[in-house]
Amino acid sequence: MKVAPAEYPPPINPVEEFIAPITDPEEERIEVGIAIAGGGPAGLACAIRAAQLLEQEPELAEKLGEVPIAVVEKGKACGAHLLSGANLRPSAMRELFPDLDPSEWPVYQEVEKDAVYLLTKRAALPLKPMPPNFRNHGNYVTSVAKLGRFLAEKAEEAGVYILTETSADKLLVEDRIVRGLRSGDKGRGKGGEELSNFEPGSDVVAKGTVLAEGTLGHLTGAALDYFDLHGPDPQRWELGVKEVWEVKEPLDRVIHTMGWPLRKRAKWNEFGGSFIYPMGEDKVSIGLVVGLDYTDATFSCHDALQELKTHPFIKKILDGGKRVAWGAKTIPSGGYWSMPKRLSVPGMVIAGDAASMVNVPELKGIHYAMHAGMYAAEAIVSALKQDSVNFEEYERRVKKSVIEEDMWRSRNMRQPFEKGFFVGGAIASAMTITRGHFPGGHWKNHPDASHEMEIDGGSKSYPKADNSYIYDKLNSVFASGNATRDDAPNHVRVQERVPREVAQTWVSMCPAQVYEIPDDQLESTAETVDVHVTASNCVQCGAITAKGGRLTLPEGGDGPLYQET
């Protein structure tokens, strides 16, 4: 039996639940000048650039009140929920901090050597010449979690007010103008009841609002629906699972692999590859990224990463080492055709991953997010000087930037891989060589949840966990620093009785073992089964939203506490 998860949508109406008017009495509102949802690269770059500009505009700064700029971040600290490769192109850091030397950035080293390998089950075949989209010479290896903390420090030094452990639960809209956001409640029990430590959320009323929530943005999704901002194609995502290892021998180059353990036939639609990056002399990060448009309900990115680690080439790198961190996160991969058709509405802009500003063929997104955040700050400050909430200048700046140029050039490079590894690779190579001109046109994206799933045996080759080199999911959740309380309300919305293929998709896909089929139904012949949700395991990777459910925001402070991911 084949069935698409999209046929079993989550019980949720984002516009009704997450778009609201201002309700707090005037004396109870939190009044700010610019409210930024998300303490990642886009949001923090926006905050820092806005602070730099307001330093030159004292009259406007005074007019914006006691809190000219506020960042609302749901993690325990900025960076707590950030995870990426990450090879950082330095353009945004140089522009934002012209007086800082790269030695003062939160980076491990500049990339001087890199390599790409095609893996078979036993061999690692170097690709020469290297595909140009994988070249990282002159970029910097970093941890995006550490970058988030660094940017937060710089923002606070500049006078930005950062509200951590605070979820941005609702978008405040009046007369189709965005007026800010409402923070989420704290101290509710599993059934939503108020506990003894209950604190209601507050209206954060702003003259300008920036949605920089990252991948699968909670308010961004509602705003796209409410303001009809969806681009020409639906969004699509990839899931990355990453480990950080302390190793005995330093790695002297950035490595990417493709091929095994992913299957090449178009039938399974398993698109992706791995990265292995040096983190100084004593650590490496290793991760596997896979498109969420695959069709085998038993496929698991986490377990495929464990299988990858059994390869002789990988074992040599990790030999004698110790895993010290783990994490998982989705990446928007729809590219140019999935970007919102407008990046602003009165009172609000969308920046970074929330706006699909990720160039998957070149494995880049951080510098786009930072540039977008800076453009947003410049446009908003310029408009507020005129007492305007029209931020369309932001869109014009993006259109004239490296973001538009790069995203347009790679607009059709992801889609051909639905035809299989070899055909997709050949077409993508032609697009790379011609800088996107051939084949041209508009290659459509299709929603990940619309792909029909079947139980097809991909999991049979996964190695058994020993939790010393091959790790299970629960052990890995612990390594993420996740501290979500067991009695917190369920923030995951899925239908709880679905066809077995859909349930198995969610069980296998989730890297944190949030979903389970009850033991007494595992071996039954029933076509439909129950899905049990353990929301406290969730590391907020977002994959469930891409594959038929919906992740909403938990209580502020819940989720992982990433340090070096």
N, C-alpha and C positions, 0 to 999 in steps of 0.2 A: 504494500500500500504506500502511495506517495501523497503527502499532504503539505500545504504551505502554512507556516505559522500565521501568516497574515489573515487567514480565515478565522482565526481565534483571537481577535484583538482584545486588549486589556480593558477592564471596566473603568474607564476614565474619560472625562471630557476636559481637556486642558484649559480651554477658554473659560468655561464655567468655573473651574476650580482655581485657576492661577492668574486670572485677570480680574482686578477688583478696583473699586473707587477708594479714595481716602476715607477712612472711618474714624480714626482717632480724633478726639477733641484737639483743638489747636494747641492747647497747653501741654498735651502729652506727645505730640509729634516730635520726631527728631528732624530738625531742619538742617539741610546741608546744601552746599552749592552744587557739587558734582558727585553723584552716587555711582560707584563702580561695583558691579556684581562679579566677583571672581578675583582672587589674589594670585593669578598666574602671570606669565610673561606679558600678555596683552594688557590686563588690568593694571598691573604695577607699572609698566612702562607708561601707560596713560596717566596714572597718578603722578609719577615723577615729572613727566613733561608738563603736565598742567601746573604743578607746583613751580617749576622753572619759569613758566610764562607768567604766573600770578605774581612772582617776585618782581617782575617788571611792570606790573599793573596793580599798584597798591589800592587804587580806588575801587577796582573791580573786586579785588580780594576782600576788601572791607565790606562791600555790598553783598558778597556771598556768605557773610556771617561768621560765627565762631568756628564752624567746621566747613571750610571751603571745599575740601576734598575728603571723601570717605570711601574706603574699600571694604566691602562686605565679603568675608571669606568663611566658608563653611567648615574648613579643617581646623584642627587644633592650633595650627600655625600655617602661615603661608608656606607652600611647598609640601604640606602634609599629604595632599592628594595628587601631586604632580609626578608623572612618570613619562619618560621618553628614552630615546636612544642613548645619548644625543650628541650629534656633531653640529656645533653651532657655527653658522656663518656670522662673521664678526661685524657686519655692517651696522646693525641696529645698536649694538653695544658701543661702537665707536661714535655713533651719532648722539646717543643719549648721554654718554660719559666721555666727552672729548678730552678731558684732562686726566683720565685714568689710563694707565698702561695695562696691556693684557695680563701682565704678571699680577695685577691687583684684581682681576676678574675671578669668579669662582669656577675656574677651569683646571683640568688636570694637565693638559699639554696641547701644543699645536700639532696637527696631523702632518707628518712628514712622509709617511709611507701608508699605502693602503692596497688592498688586494680583494679580488672577487673569485670565489670558487663555485664550481658546479659539483654538488655532492651526489655520488651514488651511495649505495649502502655501505661500501667499504672504502671507496676512493674519494679524494678531493682533487678535482681537476682545475688548475688555475685558468681563468679566462684572460687571454692576451690577444689583442689589446683589451684593456679594461673598458667596459661600457662607460661612456662619459658621464652618465647620470649618477654613477657611483663614486666619482672622484671627489675626495675630500681634502686634498692637499691645501693647506692654508686655513682650514677650519679648526675649531677647537673642541676637544672632547670635554664634555661637562656632564653634570647631573642636574636635570631640570628641577629636582627638589631643592638642591643647594642653590641653584640660580634663583628660585622663588624666595628663599630666605634672604639672600643677598639683596635682591631688589626691594624686599620689604624693609630691610634696614635702611636702604637709601631713601625710600619713600618716607619713612618715619623721620629721618634726619631732615627731610625737606618740609616737614610739618603735616604730612598726610595722616589722617586718623584711620587706623585699621581695626575693624571689628572682626576678630577671629572667633571661631566657634559660633558663627552666626549664619544661618541659612537664609538665602533670599527666596522666600516662599511664594510671594505674589508680586505681580507687576501692577503698579498703581496707574490707572488710566482714567482720565476724565475728559469728556468731549474729544475723544480720540487723540489726546495729547498725553504722553507718558509723564507722570508727575513724581516718579520715584519707585520705591519698592517696599514691600512689607516683610519684615523678618519673621522667621518661623517661631512657633511656640516652643518652650522647653519644659520638661518635667511632666510629660504625659505618659500614662501607662500603656500597656499593650493594646487595650481596647479603646484608647483615646481619652481615657478618664484623666482628670487633673490629679496629680500627686501632690504631696505636701510641699514639694519644692517647685511647684508650677510657676512659670513666668510667661505671660502672654507675649506674643510678638508685638512689634511696634512699626508704625508707618514711618519710613525714612523718606521724607519729602524733599525732592531735589529739583533744581532748575535744569539739570541735564543728567541723563542716565546712560551708563555704558554697560551693555551686556557683554562681558568677557568671561563667560562661564566655562569655556573650554568645550571639549567634545560632548555632544549630546546635552547641550545646555537646557536646563529645566525651564527657565523663563523664556529662553530663546525659542524653544519649540512652541510655547503658547503664543508668543508674539508673532511668529511666522504664520500661525493659523489666523489669529485675530486681525492682523493687518494685511493679510494676503501677500506675504513676502516670499513665498516659496519660489525657488528658481525654476528654470525650464525642466530640470530633471529632479527626481527624488534624491535625497542624500543616501549614501551608503558608507559602511564602516569596515575597518579592520580591527582585529583584537591582537594586542601584543602582551606577551607574558615574559617577564624579565627576571633574571637573577644576578646578584653581584657576588663575586667570589674573591676571597683572598687566595693568592696563588704564590707558589715558590719562585717561579721564573717570570720575569716581566715580559709583557707582550709589546713588540716594537712596532705594531702597525694596526690600523683599522681594518677589520675583515668583515665582508658580507658573503653570505652563501645563498644559493638557490638550489632547487631540486629536492632530493631526499631530505627529510622523511615525508614530504608532501608527494601525493600521487599526481602523475602528469596528465592522465586522461581527462578530457573535457567533461565526462560524465560526473566526476566528483567536484570539479570546479575549485580545486584547492590551490589558491594563488597566495604566494607570500615568500618569505625567506628569513634568514637569520642575520643577526649582527653580533659581532664580538669586538668590543672596544677596550683599549687599555685605560685604566684609571690610576695613573701614576705607576710606581714601581711594583706595588704589591697587590693590586686589584685589577680585575677585568669585569666588565658587564657582558652578559650573554642573554640574548632574547630572540624569540621567534614571533613574527608578525604574520597573521593569516587573515585573508578577506573573509567577511562573514556572509558571503554569498555561496558558501559550500553547500553540498546537498546530502552528505552522509550524517545522519542524526547521531552517530556514535563518535564523530570526530571531536577531539579535545585539544585545544591549543596548548594548555598546560602539559598534558601528557605527551603531546608531540614534541614539546621542548625537552622533556625527560628522555624521550627516544633519541632526539638529536644528540644528547650528551653521551650516548653509547657509541657514537662514531669514533673511530680511532683518531681522526684529526682533532676532534674536540677534546677527547680524553687526554691527549697529550698536552693541551693548553691548561686544562684544569687539574692535571695530575698532582696529587698530594695537597690540593687546596681545600678550602672550607667555604661553604655558602654562608654569607653574612646578611643578605637581604633578598627580598622577593617582592614582586608587585605585578599588577595587571591593569591595562587601560585600553580603551578603544581609541581609534584614530579616524577622523573623517577622511574618506578616500574618494568621495564623489568628484572632487576637483572643481574645475571651472563651471561645468554645466549644473552643478548642484549648489553653487553659491546663491544666496538670496538675490532676488531680482532688484531689491533696493537694500542698502545697508543702513538707511536711516528712516525714521519717521519723526514727526514733531516731538521733540523732547528726548529722543533716544537714538543710539547707534549700536551696531553689533560689530564686534572685532575678534580677530584670531580664529581659533578652532571653531568657535560658535558659528562663524560665518564661512566655514569650510575652507579656510585659508591654509591648506596643507597640500604640498606638492609631493604626492606619494611616489611617483617615479624617481624623484630625486631625494626622497626621504628627508624632506625639510619642511619645517613649519614654525620653529621658534622665532627666527628673525622676522618672518612675515607677521607673526602675532605682535611682536614688539613694535615694528614699524606701524602697523595698523593702530595700536594703542596711542602712539605718538601723534599720528594723523588725527585721531579722534580728539585728543586733547587740544590740538591746534585749532581744529574746526569749532569745537565747543566754546573755547575761550573767546575766539573771534566773534561768534554769534552772541554770546552773553554780553559782550561789550556793547552790542546793539540792542540789548534787551530782547533778543530773538531766541526762539526754540527751534529754528530751522537750521539743521545741521547738515544740509546737503553738500556743503563744502567738503565734508569728510569723504563722501563718495567720489568726488572729483579728484581728491588727492590720491585715493586708492587707485583710481583708473589711470593716473599718470605715473604710477609707481612700479617698482620691481615686482610687487605682488601681482598686479594685472599682467605684466609682461610674462612672468614665469608661469603663472597659472594658465594663460592662454596657450603658451607653447606646448604644455603637457596635457591639454584638454581632453585628448582622446587616447592617452597611453594606457590607462588602466582597463578600459572596457574590453579590448580584444582578447584578454586572457580568459574570457568566458568560452573561447574557442579552443582552449587547451594551452598547455605550457609552450609547446613549440610554435604553433601558429601565432599565439598571442605574442611570444617573444620576437618573432620575425617582424610582425606588424609594428610593435612598439619600437624596435630598432630602426625601422624605416622612419618613424616619426621623430626619433631622437636625431638621426642624421640630418633630416630636413628641417629640424627645429619646428616640428608640428605641421608643416605644410602638406606632407603626404604620408598616409592618406588623410585628406582633409575632411570637411563636412562636420556633422554633428553626430557622434556615436552616442547612442542613448545609454543612460544608466537605468538599472532596474532595482527596486527596493530589495534589500537582503531578505526580508521576511516573505517576499513573494516567491522565492525559489522553493520548489517542492522537496520535502525531506523524505528519506527512506532509511531504514536501518540496514546498513550496507557493510558492516564488518571492519571498518577502518581501525577500530580500537583493539583488534586482536593482536597487533604487534607491539602494543605499549608495554614497556618493562614494568615489573612489579617494584613497588617502592620499598627501599630499605631505610629511607630517611637519614642516610649518610651521604649518598651521592644522587640517588633517584628519590625524589620527594613526592609525597602525596599532597592533596589539596589542603587538608586541614592543617598539616604541619606548616604549609606555606602561608596560610592565613595568619598564623601566629607570628611568622617572620615579618609580616607586613606592619606589625605594630597595631593591628586592628583592636580597638577597645570599645566597640559598640555594646551597650548593655543589653542583656537578654530580654528585659521587659520593655524595651522601646517599642513604639508603634511600628507596624510593618510598613516600610516605605516602597515595597516592590508590588506592582500591580500586574497580576497575570490571571487568566482564567484557570480555575483550579481543577477542572475536569476536562481533559482534552484527548485527542487521539495519541496513542502510544508514541508515534513518530515525533509529535510536537513535544511531548513531555521529555522524551529521551534527548531531543535536541537541546533543551534547556539544561538538563542534568549534565550532559557531556560538555556543553559549551562553557558553562560557568566555571571559572578557575578557582572559585572559593567555596564550592559545595553548598550553595544556597538552596538548590532544588533537588528534591528526591522523590522517587516513586516508592510508595510503601512496599515493604518486603513481601507482603502477601500478594502483591499484584505484579511483582517482577517476572515471575514465571507463568503467569496466567495467560490464557489465550484471548482475553478481552481486548477489543480494539481501542477502547477508551480507558484511561486510568486517572487516578488522582495525582495531583502535584502538591507536595508539602514544601513550604517555604521557611527556611531558617534565615531570616533577614539579618540577624546579628552577625552572620559570617560575611556579609557583603562588603567588598572593598570598593564598591562604586565604580567598577570599570565601565558600566553602561551597556554591555553587550546585550542584555535582555531587551533593551529598547530597540536595538537594531533587528532583533530576531523574534519580534512578536509580542513582547510585554512592554512594560513601562517602568523605568526607575524614576521615582520622585525623590525629593530631598529628605534625608533623615534629620534627626535633631542635630543642631550645630555642634561640632566637635566629635561626632561619631565618624566611623570609618577608619581608614589606615592612617598611620603616622610615618610616612616615608621619609627617610633620611638621605639616602644616596641614589635613589632611583632616577 
